[in-house]
Amino acid sequence: MRTARLLLDLVLGGAAWAVLVPWCWLVLMRAWEAHGHAGTPPHEYALLSGLVLGLGLMFWRQPNLLLHTWLHETAHALMCVLLWVRVGAISATAGQGGETRHAPVDPIRALPILIAPYVLPLILGPLLLARWCCPPGTMQAVLTFACGWAIWLHLHGLWLNLRTNTFGEGADLARIGQLLAYALVTCSLLLIAAASIVVLFSIQPPAWWSGLFAH
């Protein structure tokens, strides 16, 4: 069983590294060419302030441990809901881990449920969406600041998750397969970076959003 799992990880993980990761890297490069290389982003001081705050808050140990554990379990639960899997109890503690109980699932649905906390930017994602749809002004600067903070929050939570859930019989990434799991995490980081560049280097909301309010 362990040999079969290893072989499956080698096949799927190898394919992901060979195909998905280069594609995500291309998406990032195109986002940079279209937006980032032109100059500094709007509200650059707000963004820098948010990044500095986020970096500083990484050292706030106990509250961060509890927050990231809750985010981790929430991501598992959210993916269960999206896949129509019944969720039971959710628990989280600072420094002692957490647990999301759900109905038994097949291997196909198990993979996205297991990988969800490592690829879903639960706080950064909504903030980027709000910043993207926000018209120029003070609120856009505030959301830029919040996105800067949330970038470090996501990276810190990811580092904690990878450090504690890579090895061990019951670890999420061990159950997925480390080669495949790290390929998916890499893809997620590249796509999040591309989205951040597109959003934070933009001033006007996208045309489709502005069109909703056009008379």
C-alpha positions as CSV (number, residue, x, y, z in Angstrom):
1,M,0.0,0.0,0.0
2,R,2.8,2.4,0.9
3,T,4.7,1.5,-2.3
4,A,1.6,2.1,-4.4
5,R,1.0,5.5,-2.7
6,L,4.6,6.5,-3.3
7,L,4.4,5.5,-7.0
8,L,1.2,7.5,-7.4
9,D,2.8,10.5,-5.8
10,L,5.8,10.2,-8.1
11,V,3.5,10.1,-11.2
12,L,1.0,12.8,-10.2
13,G,3.6,15.0,-8.5
14,G,6.0,14.7,-11.4
15,A,3.3,15.7,-13.8
16,A,2.3,18.6,-11.7
17,W,5.9,19.9,-11.5
18,A,6.4,19.4,-15.2
19,V,3.1,21.0,-16.4
20,L,1.2,22.9,-13.7
21,V,4.1,24.7,-12.1
22,P,5.6,26.1,-15.4
23,W,2.1,27.2,-16.5
24,C,1.6,29.1,-13.2
25,W,5.0,30.6,-13.6
26,L,4.0,31.8,-17.0
27,V,0.8,33.4,-15.6
28,L,2.9,35.2,-13.0
29,M,5.4,36.5,-15.7
30,R,2.5,37.7,-17.9
31,A,0.9,39.5,-14.9
32,W,4.3,41.2,-14.2
33,E,4.8,42.2,-17.8
34,A,1.3,43.6,-18.0
35,H,1.2,45.5,-14.7
36,G,4.3,45.3,-12.4
37,H,7.1,46.4,-14.7
38,A,5.6,49.8,-15.4
39,G,6.5,51.3,-12.1
40,T,5.5,51.5,-8.5
41,P,2.0,50.5,-7.5
42,P,-0.6,53.1,-6.5
43,H,-0.8,53.7,-2.7
44,E,2.8,52.3,-2.4
45,Y,3.2,53.7,1.1
46,A,0.0,52.1,2.2
47,L,1.2,48.8,0.8
48,L,4.6,49.1,2.4
49,S,3.1,50.0,5.7
50,G,0.9,46.9,5.5
51,L,3.8,44.7,4.7
52,V,5.8,46.1,7.6
53,L,2.9,45.5,10.0
54,G,2.4,42.0,8.7
55,L,6.0,41.2,9.1
56,G,6.1,42.5,12.7
57,L,2.9,40.6,13.7
58,M,4.6,37.3,12.7
59,F,6.4,37.5,16.1
60,W,3.1,37.7,18.0
61,R,3.2,34.0,18.9
62,Q,0.2,32.8,20.8
63,P,-2.6,34.8,19.0
64,N,-1.0,33.8,15.6
65,L,-1.0,30.1,16.5
66,L,-4.7,30.2,17.4
67,L,-5.6,32.3,14.3
68,H,-3.7,30.1,11.9
69,T,-5.1,26.9,13.4
70,W,-8.7,28.3,13.0
71,L,-7.9,29.3,9.4
72,H,-6.5,25.9,8.8
73,E,-9.6,24.1,10.0
74,T,-11.9,26.6,8.4
75,A,-10.3,25.9,5.0
76,H,-10.8,22.1,5.5
77,A,-14.5,22.8,6.4
78,L,-15.0,25.2,3.5
79,M,-13.8,22.7,1.0
80,C,-16.0,20.1,2.5
81,V,-19.0,22.4,2.0
82,L,-18.0,23.1,-1.6
83,L,-17.8,19.4,-2.3
84,W,-21.1,18.6,-0.5
85,V,-19.4,16.7,2.3
86,R,-21.1,16.9,5.7
87,V,-19.0,18.7,8.3
88,G,-19.2,17.8,12.0
89,A,-17.3,19.4,14.8
90,I,-14.5,21.9,14.3
91,S,-11.9,22.5,17.1
92,A,-8.8,24.6,17.3
93,T,-6.3,25.4,20.0
94,A,-3.2,27.6,20.2
95,G,-0.1,25.4,19.7
96,Q,-2.0,22.1,20.1
97,G,-3.5,21.8,16.6
98,G,-7.1,21.4,15.6
99,E,-9.5,19.0,14.0
100,T,-12.3,19.1,11.4
101,R,-14.6,16.1,11.5
102,H,-16.4,15.3,8.3
103,A,-18.3,12.4,6.6
104,P,-16.1,9.8,4.9
105,V,-15.1,10.7,1.4
106,D,-13.6,9.1,-1.7
107,P,-9.9,9.7,-2.6
108,I,-10.9,12.2,-5.3
109,R,-12.6,14.5,-2.8
110,A,-10.1,13.8,-0.1
111,L,-7.3,15.5,-2.0
112,P,-8.8,19.0,-2.3
113,I,-10.1,18.8,1.3
114,L,-6.6,17.9,2.6
115,I,-4.8,20.5,0.5
116,A,-7.2,23.4,1.1
117,P,-5.4,25.1,4.0
118,Y,-2.2,25.2,2.1
119,V,-3.6,26.8,-1.1
120,L,-6.6,28.9,-0.1
121,P,-5.9,32.5,0.9
122,L,-8.9,32.8,3.2
123,I,-8.1,36.4,4.3
124,L,-5.9,37.7,1.5
125,G,-8.3,36.5,-1.2
126,P,-11.4,38.5,-0.1
127,L,-9.2,41.5,0.5
128,L,-7.7,41.4,-2.9
129,L,-11.2,41.0,-4.4
130,A,-12.4,44.0,-2.4
131,R,-9.4,46.1,-3.4
132,W,-9.9,45.1,-7.1
133,C,-13.5,46.3,-7.1
134,C,-12.9,49.4,-5.1
135,P,-12.9,52.8,-6.9
136,P,-10.0,55.2,-6.4
137,G,-9.9,57.0,-3.0
138,T,-9.3,56.5,0.6
139,M,-10.9,53.1,0.9
140,Q,-8.8,51.8,-1.9
141,A,-5.7,52.9,0.0
142,V,-7.0,51.2,3.2
143,L,-7.6,48.0,1.3
144,T,-4.1,48.2,-0.2
145,F,-2.7,48.5,3.4
146,A,-4.8,45.5,4.4
147,C,-3.6,43.4,1.5
148,G,0.0,44.1,2.4
149,W,-0.7,42.9,6.0
150,A,-2.6,39.8,4.7
151,I,0.3,38.8,2.3
152,W,2.6,38.2,5.3
153,L,-0.3,36.6,7.2
154,H,-0.8,34.1,4.5
155,L,2.9,33.3,4.1
156,H,3.3,32.9,7.9
157,G,0.3,30.6,8.2
158,L,1.6,28.6,5.2
159,W,5.0,28.2,6.8
160,L,3.5,27.0,10.1
161,N,1.3,24.6,8.3
162,L,4.1,23.1,6.2
163,R,6.4,22.8,9.2
164,T,3.9,20.8,11.2
165,N,2.0,18.9,8.6
166,T,4.5,17.5,6.1
167,F,5.7,14.4,7.8
168,G,3.9,11.8,10.0
169,E,1.4,9.1,9.2
170,G,-1.6,11.4,9.8
171,A,-0.1,14.6,8.3
172,D,-2.1,16.2,5.5
173,L,0.7,16.5,3.1
174,A,2.0,12.9,3.8
175,R,-1.5,11.6,3.0
176,I,-1.6,13.6,-0.3
177,G,2.0,12.8,-1.2
178,Q,4.8,15.4,-0.5
179,L,5.8,15.7,-4.2
180,L,2.3,16.5,-5.4
181,A,1.4,18.6,-2.3
182,Y,4.4,20.9,-2.7
183,A,3.7,21.2,-6.4
184,L,0.1,22.4,-5.6
185,V,1.4,24.7,-2.9
186,T,3.9,26.2,-5.4
187,C,1.2,26.7,-8.0
188,S,-1.0,28.4,-5.4
189,L,1.8,30.8,-4.4
190,L,2.5,31.7,-8.0
191,L,-1.1,32.4,-8.8
192,I,-1.6,34.4,-5.6
193,A,1.5,36.5,-6.5
194,A,0.1,37.0,-10.0
195,A,-3.3,38.1,-8.6
196,S,-1.6,40.4,-6.1
197,I,0.3,42.1,-8.9
198,V,-2.8,42.6,-11.1
199,V,-4.8,44.0,-8.2
200,L,-2.3,46.1,-6.4
201,F,-0.9,47.7,-9.5
202,S,-4.4,48.6,-10.7
203,I,-6.2,51.9,-10.0
204,Q,-9.6,51.5,-11.7
205,P,-12.0,48.6,-11.0
206,P,-12.3,46.1,-13.8
207,A,-14.6,47.1,-16.6
208,W,-17.1,44.3,-15.9
209,W,-17.6,45.6,-12.3
210,S,-17.9,49.2,-13.3
211,G,-20.4,48.2,-16.0
212,L,-22.7,46.8,-13.3
213,F,-23.3,50.3,-12.0
214,A,-23.3,52.1,-15.3
215,H,-26.6,53.9,-16.2
